[in-house]
Amino acid sequence: MRRRFVAGTVAALAASVGVGALAPRAGAAPTVDIRVDAGTSLGTVPSSGVGLNTGYGDEHMGDAKVTSLMKAAGVRQLRFPGGSGADDYHWKTHTYGDGSGWIPSNTDFDHFMATAKRVGARPIVTANYGSGTPQEAADWVKYANVDKGYGVRYWEIGNEVYGNGHYGNGKGWENDTHADKSPKEYAKNLVAYAKAMKAVDPKVKIGAVLTTPGYWPDKEKAPGDSADWNNTVLSIAAKSIDFTIVHWYPGGTTTADLLNTPSRIAGVTSSLRSLIAKYAGSRAASVEIAVTENGAVGSPAQTSQAAALFAPDTYMTWFEQGATHVDWWNLHNGTDQAPTTVHGQTDYQDGGVLSAGTCVGGKCEPPRDTPFPTYWGIRSLTALAKPGDTMVKSSSRNSSVAVHAVRNSTGGLNVMLTNKNPQNAAQVSLSYAGYTPAAGAVTTVSYAKGDTALTTAKRGTAAAQTLPPYSITTLQLKPAPGTAGAHKPTPAPTPTAPTPVVSASGTTGTRAQGEIGARVGRPTPHSTSGDLASTGASNAVATYSAIGGLLVIAAGGVLVLRGRRRRGLHGK
């Protein structure tokens, strides 16, 4: 399950302002200049970067059709056992809470690992911090890596632990049975978890839950605290961890807001790197940044085209900024919200990439496992890059068109272009440095609004393209004869100072974790902490589309929403 507070707000917004208010006027647009500097490297595409969340409530995650769809989409990492549900889950007994709730029998850890193997994805596991112990987590490591030989390397300690109510929002949405819910207590226990787990397997990597810079409760100090969450946790535990964890739900009141949010990622990562350098010292460069939840929750679009365009743009931007993996929320999710209409498309307000087949108010989603547009948005990344390919610098002179570029191992250059305009085609003019593309027509692989698959066709050239409205277009270029290997990418300079994280409205982010009904950017009804601050072998081009999340589990053949307020809507 993921968050209900956004869905209700968005539904009200759509009803009050109407779809037309979200769409720009049709009309001719000037040519957009795109520059690709193929000689400047932004690093390599991470080996397991394209990830996806799965949950212990999803009895269909291992179905043949589902695993085939994930494999085809290039999913390289699967997160288990869920979002907030992870802080209630006991792996040995495959139960949650006091054990009285029903969980599908085919979603235990061994079944999950079998699913990951079929998909060809690396697992990342969230140990139960909320109601678990260091010993329970160490036993899990022993079972996974010593007894079964699964080789699970990445282990998060808790989900969104800062959501445990410490910052004046009642009980919060995250289960935490510790009497002391402060960041200091989390950090102290984090060290204990790391020590116990690494005693079993020194090769495991331990992740610390941080607040996302610029988003609530970043910079908050509750009564009795001497510092905010991130500074407190890292000052105590930096030497015991191997990666930091943030979640990315940038939201927005319009689809345009959502599609512009990747521009904030550079500031977020710069702030994180500064914190890591401050406390990790000589180890700082080896401490990774993992975005273990990422999605369009908080915006009007969950399953319609805008969310599909957002997905690959945000994945690639995180990778370009050094994140080692990004996990989309969610595989299946379901919804308890009525569908809305966004730019002429039905949006089912569902955070999953595949339909859960749920019905609300007599209106039903497509049949279960039907790919939503966001699935195709994520799958579009397979046309752009493979793990190990070199990301290179690129830029657009107009924010209505996003660009990412990658050099592959065969000498090709792939350029992904996203037209964010829902009504108008975009004319683009491309120029290149450090690379000379072969002349002639370019093959395009497209996914435009309303498509139900990727389509391959010849159109345009390496220098000029017409991008359909609301589409992603990836040019797969060969080098001109005699130029292959002429220019080897050189590393781009590393930013030395943090960049302020500012939203389109001028405020510092939006709250991704408010109480149900709380207005974005405003204090929650129970908050005492002030306002919430709240980026091929042959010449080819790809055009693509969108998806979104809530928890459902099947009981006796009936999909049931587990509505334990915030936690129940966060996901299992």
MARDRENKE-913893 format. One record per residue (C-alpha): residue number from 0; x, y, z. Coordinates in pm, whole numbers, padded with zeros to 5 digits. Example, Ala and Ser with C-alpha at 12.3 -4.5 7.8 and 13.67 -1.06 7.14 Angstrom:
BEGIN
0	01230	-00450	00780
1	01367	-00106	00714
This chain:
BEGIN
0	00000	00000	00000
1	00114	00350	-00060
2	-00019	00680	00052
3	-00387	00772	00056
4	-00349	01140	00149
5	-00230	01232	-00197
6	-00492	01041	-00389
7	-00774	01215	-00206
8	-00616	01556	-00255
9	-00554	01493	-00624
10	-00906	01366	-00683
11	-01043	01681	-00526
12	-00809	01893	-00736
13	-00914	01724	-01059
14	-01280	01767	-00972
15	-01242	02134	-00882
16	-01013	02265	-01154
17	-01092	02022	-01435
18	-00850	01852	-01671
19	-00837	02151	-01901
20	-00666	02352	-01630
21	-00378	02104	-01634
22	-00318	02122	-02009
23	-00131	02401	-02190
24	-00287	02561	-02495
25	-00222	02404	-02831
26	-00008	02602	-03074
27	00318	02610	-03267
28	00630	02584	-03055
29	00985	02694	-03139
30	01253	02438	-03219
31	01422	02302	-02905
32	01802	02289	-02917
33	01956	01972	-02770
34	02330	01945	-02705
35	02504	01611	-02642
36	02861	01618	-02514
37	02952	01255	-02575
38	03308	01316	-02461
39	03213	01397	-02100
40	03130	01100	-01879
41	02876	01116	-01596
42	02968	00768	-01477
43	02840	00423	-01568
44	02488	00285	-01547
45	02473	00084	-01220
46	02456	-00293	-01252
47	02133	-00322	-01055
48	02012	00035	-01079
49	01664	-00018	-01225
50	01473	-00157	-00931
51	01115	-00227	-00829
52	00936	-00270	-00495
53	00758	-00594	-00409
54	00563	-00681	-00096
55	00470	-00981	00117
56	00103	-00908	00046
57	00144	-00963	-00330
58	00063	-01327	-00401
59	00108	-01273	-00775
60	00463	-01137	-00775
61	00603	-01477	-00878
62	00350	-01555	-01152
63	00512	-01648	-01485
64	00352	-01357	-01670
65	00461	-01111	-01401
66	00822	-01226	-01385
67	00840	-01224	-01766
68	00715	-00864	-01775
69	00968	-00757	-01512
70	01254	-00928	-01696
71	01152	-00767	-02027
72	01149	-00425	-01857
73	01512	-00465	-01753
74	01438	-00479	-01379
75	01770	-00553	-01207
76	01674	-00520	-00840
77	01373	-00621	-00630
78	01303	-00481	-00285
79	01140	-00695	-00016
80	00935	-00732	00206
81	00758	-00400	00144
82	00741	-00039	00257
83	00606	00025	00605
84	00505	-00340	00619
85	00874	-00427	00657
86	00873	-00275	01007
87	00597	-00516	01107
88	00722	-00830	00929
89	00883	-01134	01094
90	01064	-01339	00834
91	01097	-01667	01028
92	00724	-01710	01078
93	00620	-01514	00767
94	00381	-01309	00979
95	00327	-00943	01055
96	00234	-00771	01379
97	00099	-01017	01633
98	00063	-01285	01367
99	-00315	-01273	01352
100	-00332	-01115	01005
101	-00348	-01320	00689
102	-00053	-01323	00447
103	-00034	-01527	00126
104	00177	-01838	00183
105	00362	-01799	-00146
106	00520	-01463	-00060
107	00770	-01571	00205
108	01142	-01498	00168
109	01224	-01816	-00025
110	00944	-01752	-00274
111	01066	-01394	-00313
112	01421	-01514	-00383
113	01288	-01756	-00644
114	01109	-01464	-00808
115	01424	-01252	-00807
116	01619	-01535	-00966
117	01365	-01577	-01247
118	01371	-01204	-01315
119	01751	-01188	-01297
120	01731	-00920	-01029
121	01944	-00859	-00723
122	01752	-00856	-00393
123	01757	-00570	-00146
124	01600	-00657	00190
125	01457	-00430	00457
126	01519	-00569	00805
127	01245	-00518	01062
128	01350	-00226	01282
129	01005	-00126	01403
130	00922	-00445	01593
131	01233	-00654	01531
132	01574	-00695	01689
133	01938	-00707	01575
134	01936	-01081	01644
135	01631	-01138	01423
136	01808	-00952	01143
137	02135	-01142	01198
138	01944	-01470	01184
139	01795	-01359	00853
140	02144	-01288	00716
141	02259	-01632	00831
142	01963	-01805	00671
143	01997	-01608	00346
144	02372	-01614	00296
145	02514	-01900	00505
146	02238	-02160	00505
147	02084	-02093	00162
148	02373	-01925	-00020
149	02152	-01653	-00166
150	02424	-01389	-00138
151	02196	-01101	-00036
152	02431	-00805	-00004
153	02211	-00500	00056
154	02017	-00471	00383
155	01819	-00165	00491
156	01762	-00118	00862
157	01398	-00016	00879
158	01181	00164	00629
159	01089	00528	00697
160	01176	00523	01065
161	01150	00902	01096
162	00776	00853	01037
163	00734	00691	01380
164	00564	00997	01533
165	00878	01153	01679
166	00818	01477	01491
167	00481	01559	01640
168	00252	01378	01395
169	00074	01149	01639
170	00170	00784	01602
171	00298	00852	01253
172	00270	00595	00978
173	00573	00380	01062
174	00552	00105	01324
175	00816	00156	01595
176	00780	-00023	01927
177	01093	00133	02079
178	01014	00350	02378
179	01259	00608	02250
180	01177	00704	01893
181	01447	00968	01848
182	01712	00971	01573
183	01974	00913	01843
184	01807	00589	01946
185	01771	00477	01583
186	02141	00547	01524
187	02245	00355	01834
188	02035	00056	01730
189	02154	00086	01372
190	02511	00030	01492
191	02393	-00276	01685
192	02216	-00417	01380
193	02525	-00361	01163
194	02753	-00529	01417
195	02529	-00835	01455
196	02466	-00878	01083
197	02827	-00831	00976
198	02940	-01078	01240
199	02745	-01339	01041
200	02852	-01218	00696
201	03114	-00940	00672
202	03026	-00888	00305
203	02676	-00752	00367
204	02615	-00383	00311
205	02410	-00198	00572
206	02185	00097	00484
207	02077	00386	00706
208	01736	00551	00670
209	01773	00926	00610
210	01521	01200	00543
211	01528	01337	00189
212	01699	01678	00191
213	01443	01951	00132
214	01147	01730	00227
215	00978	01693	00564
216	01108	01617	00824
217	01446	01731	00695
218	01600	01992	00929
219	01331	01932	01194
220	01429	01907	01561
221	01181	01762	01807
222	01188	01856	02176
223	01498	01710	02339
224	01692	01669	02015
225	02025	01844	01970
226	02022	01808	01591
227	01801	01698	01302
228	01755	01336	01190
229	02030	01314	00927
230	02303	01487	01128
231	02219	01283	01437
232	02209	00946	01262
233	02528	00999	01060
234	02723	01148	01350
235	02673	00822	01540
236	02647	00553	01271
237	02844	00675	00967
238	03133	00437	01035
239	02897	00138	01057
240	02704	00181	00731
241	02771	00124	00363
242	02486	00315	00202
243	02229	00581	00280
244	01861	00551	00194
245	01621	00821	00078
246	01275	00802	-00077
247	01166	01021	-00366
248	00802	01122	-00403
249	00833	01481	-00530
250	00462	01512	-00610
251	00316	01833	-00751
252	-00028	01982	-00793
253	-00018	01949	-01174
254	00139	01706	-01418
255	00379	01981	-01524
256	00498	02009	-01163
257	00571	01635	-01155
258	00760	01638	-01484
259	00983	01923	-01369
260	01084	01762	-01039
261	01391	01571	-01167
262	01567	01907	-01183
263	01577	01903	-00801
264	01769	01575	-00776
265	02113	01735	-00821
266	02053	01949	-00513
267	01932	01653	-00308
268	02235	01439	-00392
269	02475	01729	-00334
270	02330	01779	00014
271	02356	01407	00088
272	02717	01395	-00030
273	02803	01689	00194
274	02652	01510	00495
275	02830	01186	00414
276	03164	01365	00371
277	03111	01545	00703
278	03073	01225	00905
279	03223	00936	00704
280	03563	01095	00649
281	03795	00881	00436
282	03510	00632	00377
283	03282	00895	00224
284	03347	00805	-00139
285	03247	00442	-00079
286	02917	00521	00094
287	02643	00475	-00165
288	02314	00658	-00213
289	02012	00432	-00265
290	01665	00554	-00358
291	01467	00253	-00241
292	01128	00409	-00309
293	01056	00637	-00602
294	00730	00721	-00772
295	00464	00965	-00887
296	00258	00937	-00567
297	00160	01289	-00469
298	00084	01408	-00822
299	-00237	01396	-01029
300	-00090	01120	-01249
301	-00039	00768	-01118
302	-00114	00541	-01413
303	-00152	00790	-01698
304	00108	00919	-01940
305	00272	01190	-01729
306	00382	00928	-01474
307	00531	00721	-01756
308	00738	01016	-01874
309	00847	01090	-01518
310	00975	00737	-01456
311	01276	00706	-01692
312	01366	01073	-01647
313	01390	01036	-01271
314	01577	00704	-01289
315	01839	00846	-01523
316	01876	01173	-01332
317	01944	00983	-01010
318	02199	00763	-01187
319	02372	01064	-01339
320	02398	01211	-00991
321	02559	00896	-00855
322	02274	00692	-00702
323	02358	00322	-00718
324	02000	00195	-00742
325	01648	00333	-00769
326	01341	00123	-00687
327	01000	00224	-00823
328	00695	00192	-00599
329	00537	-00063	-00676
330	00492	-00390	-00871
331	00124	-00438	-00783
332	-00047	-00187	-00559
333	-00422	-00150	-00607
334	-00620	00153	-00499
335	-00913	00267	-00286
336	-00956	00585	-00489
337	-01198	00639	-00777
338	-01034	00687	-01118
339	-00984	01036	-01256
340	-00923	01173	-01604
341	-00585	01332	-01677
342	-00524	01480	-02022
343	-00791	01258	-02173
344	-00665	00936	-02013
345	-00819	00740	-01730
346	-00588	00748	-01431
347	-00663	00471	-01184
348	-00475	00637	-00896
349	-00276	00315	-00853
350	00095	00322	-00773
351	00166	-00018	-00929
352	00325	-00073	-01268
353	00088	-00366	-01327
354	-00285	-00354	-01265
355	-00411	-00523	-00949
356	-00757	-00549	-01106
357	-00927	-00365	-00819
358	-01263	-00189	-00839
359	-01379	00128	-00663
360	-01735	00258	-00677
361	-01824	00016	-00954
362	-01533	00132	-01173
363	-01264	-00127	-01229
364	-00903	-00128	-01338
365	-00798	-00324	-01646
366	-00756	-00702	-01595
367	-00489	-00798	-01342
368	-00128	-00772	-01465
369	-00216	-00537	-01749
370	00086	-00305	-01780
371	00006	00055	-01695
372	00184	00326	-01897
373	00448	00361	-01623
374	00555	00006	-01695
375	00635	00112	-02049
376	00809	00423	-01921
377	01043	00205	-01716
378	01082	-00047	-01997
379	01190	00237	-02225
380	01519	00241	-02036
381	01610	-00086	-02207
382	01629	00105	-02535
383	01864	00360	-02381
384	02119	00171	-02177
385	02250	-00150	-02030
386	02439	-00183	-01701
387	02797	-00067	-01748
388	02722	00173	-02033
389	02868	00522	-01996
390	02631	00810	-01925
391	02742	01131	-02095
392	02660	01496	-02056
393	02361	01638	-02241
394	02143	01947	-02214
395	01819	02095	-02343
396	01756	02465	-02405
397	01390	02420	-02311
398	01256	02246	-01999
399	00964	02108	-02202
400	01203	01850	-02350
401	01424	01636	-02125
402	01736	01460	-02252
403	01967	01182	-02134
404	02250	01024	-02334
405	02453	00704	-02303
406	02750	00559	-02492
407	02738	00182	-02524
408	03009	-00081	-02550
409	02973	-00120	-02928
410	03050	00246	-03001
411	02690	00359	-03032
412	02537	00668	-02877
413	02181	00655	-02743
414	01987	00974	-02675
415	01655	00971	-02487
416	01426	01269	-02554
417	01107	01327	-02353
418	00841	01566	-02481
419	00651	01683	-02172
420	00382	01869	-02366
421	00053	01670	-02361
422	-00089	01835	-02673
423	00187	01950	-02907
424	00463	01776	-03095
425	00812	01913	-03030
426	01062	01996	-03303
427	01417	01933	-03181
428	01755	02016	-03332
429	02048	01810	-03203
430	02419	01887	-03204
431	02705	01670	-03081
432	03049	01711	-02931
433	03288	01419	-02907
434	03081	01208	-03144
435	02992	01209	-03513
436	02671	01014	-03587
437	02631	00822	-03911
438	02419	00997	-04174
439	02076	00878	-04278
440	01741	00794	-04124
441	01720	00687	-03762
442	01521	00395	-03628
443	01270	00492	-03364
444	01127	00276	-03088
445	00824	00459	-02961
446	00567	00455	-02687
447	00328	00745	-02724
448	00009	00828	-02540
449	-00248	00553	-02589
450	-00001	00290	-02711
451	-00005	-00058	-02562
452	00345	-00163	-02672
453	00672	-00022	-02802
454	00670	00047	-03176
455	00974	00046	-03404
456	00991	00262	-03720
457	01231	00473	-03924
458	01196	00849	-03888
459	01401	01165	-03863
460	01779	01199	-03848
461	02045	01232	-03581
462	02024	01610	-03623
463	01648	01667	-03631
464	01348	01492	-03480
465	00978	01554	-03431
466	00868	01423	-03094
467	00502	01323	-03056
468	00309	01487	-02770
469	00370	01327	-02430
470	00630	01082	-02554
471	00980	00952	-02493
472	01206	00911	-02794
473	01542	00737	-02774
474	01779	00779	-03068
475	02015	00484	-03106
476	02300	00615	-03321
477	02597	00450	-03490
478	02922	00644	-03536
479	03006	00780	-03878
480	03253	00560	-04070
481	03610	00610	-03950
482	03511	00787	-03624
483	03442	00494	-03391
484	03644	00526	-03072
485	03785	00864	-03170
486	03664	01030	-02854
487	03678	00853	-02519
488	03454	01018	-02257
489	03632	01201	-01978
490	03485	01239	-01630
491	03271	01546	-01564
492	03378	01776	-01279
493	03221	01688	-00943
494	03011	01964	-00781
495	03176	02093	-00466
496	02891	02283	-00301
497	02531	02183	-00232
498	02264	02328	-00455
499	01947	02457	-00284
500	01650	02226	-00329
501	01360	02445	-00437
502	01026	02335	-00576
503	00841	02494	-00865
504	00629	02692	-00623
505	00933	02835	-00448
506	00894	02630	-00132
507	01141	02372	-00015
508	00995	02054	-00155
509	00663	01892	-00072
510	00574	01661	00208
511	00577	01300	00093
512	00472	01165	00429
513	00187	01376	00566
514	-00109	01253	00763
515	-00420	01175	00565
516	-00580	01500	00458
517	-00279	01717	00548
518	-00222	01991	00292
519	00111	01983	00112
520	00355	02237	00249
521	00148	02300	00563
522	00174	02167	00921
523	-00022	01851	00996
524	-00302	01891	01249
525	-00080	01745	01525
526	00257	01885	01421
527	00458	02075	01681
528	00758	02117	01457
529	00644	02407	01242
530	00585	02414	00866
531	00669	02107	00660
532	00927	02152	00396
533	00711	01953	00285
534	01857	01032	-01685
535	02234	00019	-02947
536	02386	-00135	-03208
537	02180	00013	-03490
538	02056	00368	-03543
539	01728	00373	-03343
540	01483	00601	-03156
541	01241	00504	-02874
542	00917	00680	-02765
543	00738	00577	-02444
544	00464	00636	-02162
545	00332	00597	-01748
546	00222	00429	-01372
547	00157	00455	-00972
548	00059	00266	-00558
549	-00161	00113	-00262
550	-00149	-00229	-00091
551	-00381	-00513	-00171
552	-00368	-00876	-00070
553	-00591	-01158	-00181
554	-00801	-01340	00077
555	-01029	-01616	-00047
556	-01000	-01483	-00399
557	-01105	-01131	-00302
558	-00861	-00840	-00313
559	-00866	-00666	00023
560	-00727	-00323	00102
561	-00549	-00341	00435
562	-00635	00004	00564
563	-00437	00048	00885
564	-00438	00422	00824
565	-00090	00546	00725
566	00098	00219	00757
567	-00163	00014	00580
568	-00148	00246	00285
569	00228	00248	00266
570	00280	-00100	00138
571	00372	-00453	00225
